[in-house]
């Protein structure tokens, strides 16, 4: 079997082939396979001044850059660790290899440290975006629509002796909203389950949302109160969207009740929340007028899209890791299977491109998942919808919508798996 091209953790440049959309058979529309050629630069972030291709003897090792976990398993020579800087591992396209890596004995150093971090916040606060930036690779779906993350997902950061395990939870919601909108039970339960094993809670607040930024949601406050023994920090996200930075001081006072790490904040001007900022059911949490949490250890003000801002938070999390055994091998980036990652990325694109409730009603079915003759990943997924009008929306004029979705998915998957990707999406009306 032919070996793929150069492997590395650098950027992926995609060469896209334009295709036409046509009927496959009655009731179904399909895009021909989109050939996405992965042309990667040498792994300069991993090995200074060196280029190399993956080993040719094992298909498993092709999914990683040199020095990967599978290279260790197979006994391939490893580069001098003194020349390396942290390199983000890829995810194998084979479920069996990913499963093997998840259960393999961690390759931890003599004095390992570990930290389990739960990201908590209202829907669409930017938790998945922040998780992806911290991990250095996009493995969680991101969308402007709410409830993009449907269940708990796990990411792993491993640098030197420290391992940080990120639990990216769904936006925390109330039982009333879960029942009213017939949402999955996981959206209600997963954030609470995650807290049971957390070493640190990161509470994320979208400061660009003027309707919710003045207070923590009643559900977040209830969660913090129930697990008050777990240390927590506040991350004020999307600060780049604020025209007046002075607003951050007022928001800080409101979200922390004027206390951080046991010390009272000195503010020249006290913040008085407007009537619209007061939540009517906050009283169920404790104090009738509570809007913030006075037990945060630290505050971070950042934009999750800024690498420099995220790097500061990442250093803090790694420094907070406590002595203890690692839970995963250093080659693990996420606990998700390759198919789950693909399905989530496709759903992300559906949420971004389809209006209102339409993307939430699309069912996804993987028809083909295989490795091609040259090591490329070949995917075919069928999108099932219940209304003819939804079929037309998903296909778009001359197939432009479904075609664009396939191209965007292919680009994202190449960066996750570090291999060539050929993807085909079909749309079928459910009877």
JOURFEN-V942293 format. One record per residue. N is the residue number from 0. RES is the residue in three letters. SS is DSSP state (@ for helix, = for strand, . for the rest). PSI is psi in degrees with one decimal (none if undefined). Layout:
((N RES SS PSI) (N RES SS PSI))
This chain:
((0 UNK . 132.5) (1 UNK . 144.8) (2 UNK . 147.6) (3 UNK . 179.1) (4 UNK . -163.5) (5 UNK . 136.3) (6 UNK . 149.2) (7 UNK . 173.9) (8 UNK . 13.9) (9 UNK . -170.9) (10 UNK . 155.2) (11 UNK = 129.3) (12 UNK = 124.7) (13 UNK = 134.8) (14 UNK = 112.4) (15 UNK . 141.8) (16 UNK . 129.2) (17 UNK . 138.0) (18 UNK . 164.4) (19 UNK . 152.5) (20 UNK = 136.2) (21 UNK = 170.1) (22 UNK = 136.5) (23 UNK = -51.2) (24 UNK = 176.0) (25 UNK . 125.6) (26 UNK . -0.3) (27 UNK = 138.7) (28 UNK = 142.2) (29 UNK = 143.7) (30 UNK = 136.8) (31 UNK . 162.4) (32 UNK . 129.8) (33 UNK = 117.6) (34 UNK = 112.3) (35 UNK = 107.0) (36 UNK = 125.2) (37 UNK = 106.7) (38 UNK = 105.6) (39 UNK = 143.0) (40 UNK . 163.5) (41 UNK . 154.5) (42 UNK . 67.3) (43 UNK . -27.7) (44 UNK . -16.8) (45 UNK . -47.2) (46 UNK = 114.2) (47 UNK . 122.9) (48 UNK . 12.4) (49 UNK . 145.0) (50 UNK . 147.6) (51 UNK . 156.5) (52 UNK . 160.3) (53 UNK . 157.1) (54 UNK . 146.4) (55 UNK . -2.9) (56 UNK . -13.6) (57 UNK . 123.9) (58 UNK . -31.8) (59 UNK @ -42.2) (60 UNK @ -18.2) (61 UNK @ -20.9) (62 UNK @ -3.4) (63 UNK . 159.5) (64 UNK . 169.9) (65 UNK . 142.4) (66 UNK . 11.4) (67 UNK . 169.4) (68 UNK @ -41.2) (69 UNK @ -29.7) (70 UNK @ -39.7) (71 UNK @ -45.2) (72 UNK @ -41.6) (73 UNK @ -5.5) (74 UNK . 20.1) (75 UNK . 148.0) (76 UNK . 142.3) (77 UNK . 146.1) (78 UNK . 161.1) (79 UNK . 119.0) (80 UNK @ -21.6) (81 UNK @ -18.4) (82 UNK @ -5.7) (83 UNK = 145.8) (84 UNK . 161.7) (85 UNK . 127.7) (86 UNK . 128.2) (87 UNK . 123.2) (88 UNK . 153.7) (89 UNK . 176.3) (90 UNK . 135.4) (91 UNK . 146.6) (92 UNK . -8.4) (93 UNK . 123.3) (94 UNK @ -39.8) (95 UNK @ -40.1) (96 UNK @ -39.3) (97 UNK @ -42.6) (98 UNK @ -40.5) (99 UNK @ -41.1) (100 UNK @ -36.7) (101 UNK @ -32.8) (102 UNK @ -6.3) (103 UNK . 148.4) (104 UNK . 128.5) (105 UNK . 138.3) (106 UNK . 57.9) (107 UNK . 155.5) (108 UNK . -173.9) (109 UNK . -36.4) (110 UNK . 73.7) (111 UNK . 151.4) (112 UNK = 150.4) (113 UNK = 151.2) (114 UNK = 126.3) (115 UNK = 119.9) (116 UNK = 129.2) (117 UNK = 127.0) (118 UNK = 119.8) (119 UNK = 142.1) (120 UNK = 172.9) (121 UNK . 160.8) (122 UNK . 137.5) (123 UNK . 26.6) (124 UNK . -14.7) (125 UNK . 22.1) (126 UNK @ -45.3) (127 UNK @ -37.9) (128 UNK @ -44.9) (129 UNK @ -41.1) (130 UNK @ -46.4) (131 UNK @ -41.3) (132 UNK @ -38.8) (133 UNK @ -37.7) (134 UNK @ -27.0) (135 UNK . 7.2) (136 UNK . 142.7) (137 UNK . 104.3) (138 UNK . -9.0) (139 UNK . 140.0) (140 UNK . 145.1) (141 UNK . 130.6) (142 UNK . 156.8) (143 UNK . -16.8) (144 UNK . 154.4) (145 UNK . 160.2) (146 UNK . 38.2) (147 UNK . -43.6) (148 UNK . 118.1) (149 UNK . -17.6) (150 UNK . 168.6) (151 UNK . 132.8) (152 UNK = 151.1) (153 UNK = 133.7) (154 UNK = 153.9) (155 UNK = 127.0) (156 UNK = 123.1) (157 UNK = 117.7) (158 UNK = 123.5) (159 UNK . -120.9) (160 UNK . -2.6) (161 UNK = 141.2) (162 UNK = 123.9) (163 UNK = 125.2) (164 UNK = 116.5) (165 UNK = 126.9) (166 UNK = 101.6) (167 UNK = 103.9) (168 UNK . 158.4) (169 UNK . 156.9) (170 UNK . 129.5) (171 UNK . 130.1) (172 UNK . 169.5) (173 UNK . 155.4) (174 UNK @ -33.3) (175 UNK @ -46.0) (176 UNK @ -38.1) (177 UNK @ -41.1) (178 UNK @ -40.8) (179 UNK @ -42.0) (180 UNK . 6.2) (181 UNK . 47.0) (182 UNK . 159.5) (183 UNK . 146.8) (184 UNK @ -27.2) (185 UNK @ -31.2) (186 UNK @ -28.2) (187 UNK @ -38.7) (188 UNK @ -35.3) (189 UNK @ -43.0) (190 UNK @ -36.4) (191 UNK @ -40.1) (192 UNK @ -39.0) (193 UNK @ -35.5) (194 UNK @ -25.9) (195 UNK . -26.6) (196 UNK . 11.8) (197 UNK . 142.1) (198 UNK . -23.3) (199 UNK = 140.5) (200 UNK = 127.9) (201 UNK = 111.4) (202 UNK = 119.7) (203 UNK = 131.3) (204 UNK = 129.3) (205 UNK = 103.0) (206 UNK . -5.3) (207 UNK . -14.0) (208 UNK . 100.6) (209 UNK . -14.9) (210 UNK . -22.8) (211 UNK . -11.1) (212 UNK . -17.9) (213 UNK . -3.4) (214 UNK . 154.7) (215 UNK . 146.0) (216 UNK . 151.2) (217 UNK @ -35.4) (218 UNK @ -40.1) (219 UNK @ -43.0) (220 UNK @ -39.8) (221 UNK @ -39.6) (222 UNK @ -44.1) (223 UNK @ -37.8) (224 UNK @ -42.4) (225 UNK @ -32.2) (226 UNK . 48.6) (227 UNK . -17.6) (228 UNK . -13.9) (229 UNK . 123.8) (230 UNK = 148.3) (231 UNK = 151.9) (232 UNK = 156.1) (233 UNK = 129.1) (234 UNK = 114.5) (235 UNK = 108.3) (236 UNK = 158.0) (237 UNK . 35.9) (238 UNK @ -19.8) (239 UNK @ -16.4) (240 UNK @ -8.7) (241 UNK . 129.6) (242 UNK . -36.3) (243 UNK . 106.0) (244 UNK . -18.5) (245 UNK . -21.7) (246 UNK @ -28.9) (247 UNK @ -35.7) (248 UNK @ -41.1) (249 UNK @ -42.4) (250 UNK @ -38.8) (251 UNK @ -43.8) (252 UNK @ -39.1) (253 UNK @ -42.9) (254 UNK @ -19.0) (255 UNK @ -0.7) (256 UNK . 29.0) (257 UNK . 12.6) (258 UNK = 129.1) (259 UNK = 126.1) (260 UNK . 39.0) (261 UNK . 1.0) (262 UNK = 138.7) (263 UNK = 132.2) (264 UNK . 140.3) (265 UNK . 107.9) (266 UNK . 135.0) (267 UNK . -33.1) (268 UNK . 117.9) (269 UNK . 147.3) (270 UNK . 129.2) (271 UNK . 107.7) (272 UNK . 142.3) (273 UNK . 159.1) (274 UNK @ -34.6) (275 UNK @ -20.0) (276 UNK @ -10.8) (277 UNK . 128.3) (278 UNK . 129.8) (279 UNK . -24.6) (280 UNK . 16.6) (281 UNK @ -26.3) (282 UNK @ -21.9) (283 UNK @ -15.7) (284 UNK @ -27.5) (285 UNK . -105.9) (286 UNK . 133.1) (287 UNK . -26.5) (288 UNK . 15.4) (289 UNK . 131.0) (290 UNK . -13.0) (291 UNK . -173.8) (292 UNK . 116.6) (293 UNK . 15.8) (294 UNK . 17.8) (295 UNK = 138.5) (296 UNK = -34.1) (297 UNK = 162.3) (298 UNK = 133.2) (299 UNK = 132.6) (300 UNK = 116.7) (301 UNK . 172.7) (302 UNK . 123.2) (303 UNK . -15.0) (304 UNK . -8.1) (305 UNK . 118.9) (306 UNK @ -36.5) (307 UNK @ -43.5) (308 UNK @ -44.9) (309 UNK @ -34.7) (310 UNK @ -37.8) (311 UNK @ -45.0) (312 UNK @ -39.8) (313 UNK @ -43.7) (314 UNK @ -39.5) (315 UNK @ -46.1) (316 UNK @ -42.5) (317 UNK @ -36.0) (318 UNK @ -25.3) (319 UNK @ -10.7) (320 UNK . 135.3) (321 UNK = 153.8) (322 UNK = 129.7) (323 UNK . 160.6) (324 UNK . 143.9) (325 UNK . 153.6) (326 UNK . -21.8) (327 UNK . 158.0) (328 UNK . 151.3) (329 UNK . -16.1) (330 UNK . -3.9) (331 UNK . 129.1) (332 UNK . -35.0) (333 UNK = 157.0) (334 UNK . -6.3) (335 UNK . 149.4) (336 UNK . 159.9) (337 UNK @ -40.2) (338 UNK @ -38.5) (339 UNK @ -41.8) (340 UNK @ -46.5) (341 UNK @ -47.1) (342 UNK @ -41.3) (343 UNK @ -38.6) (344 UNK @ -41.5) (345 UNK @ -42.4) (346 UNK @ -35.5) (347 UNK @ -46.3) (348 UNK @ -35.4) (349 UNK @ -42.1) (350 UNK @ -35.9) (351 UNK @ -31.2) (352 UNK @ -16.5) (353 UNK . 145.7) (354 UNK . 153.5) (355 UNK . -125.6) (356 UNK . -5.3) (357 UNK @ -51.1) (358 UNK @ -26.5) (359 UNK @ -16.3) (360 UNK @ 5.2) (361 UNK . 127.8) (362 UNK = 140.7) (363 UNK = 136.7) (364 UNK = 120.0) (365 UNK = 120.4) (366 UNK = -37.9) (367 UNK = 133.5) (368 UNK = 103.8) (369 UNK = 161.2) (370 UNK = 126.5) (371 UNK . 176.5) (372 UNK . -22.8) (373 UNK . 17.7) (374 UNK . 1.9) (375 UNK . 154.2) (376 UNK = 125.3) (377 UNK = 122.8) (378 UNK = 138.9) (379 UNK = 125.3) (380 UNK = 137.6) (381 UNK = 131.5) (382 UNK = 118.5) (383 UNK = 127.4) (384 UNK = 158.6) (385 UNK . -10.9) (386 UNK . 144.0) (387 UNK @ -35.1) (388 UNK @ -33.2) (389 UNK @ -33.7) (390 UNK @ -45.7) (391 UNK @ -38.9) (392 UNK @ -41.5) (393 UNK @ -37.0) (394 UNK @ -46.1) (395 UNK . 169.2) (396 UNK @ 122.4) (397 UNK @ 27.1) (398 UNK @ 17.0) (399 UNK @ -38.3) (400 UNK @ -52.8) (401 UNK @ -33.1) (402 UNK @ -44.6) (403 UNK @ -38.3) (404 UNK @ -45.8) (405 UNK @ -41.9) (406 UNK @ -45.2) (407 UNK @ -40.1) (408 UNK @ -44.2) (409 UNK @ -41.9) (410 UNK @ -43.9) (411 UNK @ -41.8) (412 UNK @ -33.7) (413 UNK @ -37.1) (414 UNK @ -26.0) (415 UNK @ -45.5) (416 UNK @ -14.4) (417 UNK . 49.5) (418 UNK . 166.1) (419 UNK . 148.0) (420 UNK = 132.2) (421 UNK = 119.5) (422 UNK = 141.3) (423 UNK = 128.8) (424 UNK = 134.8) (425 UNK = 152.0) (426 UNK = 129.6) (427 UNK = 141.7) (428 UNK = 124.9) (429 UNK . 140.0) (430 UNK . none))
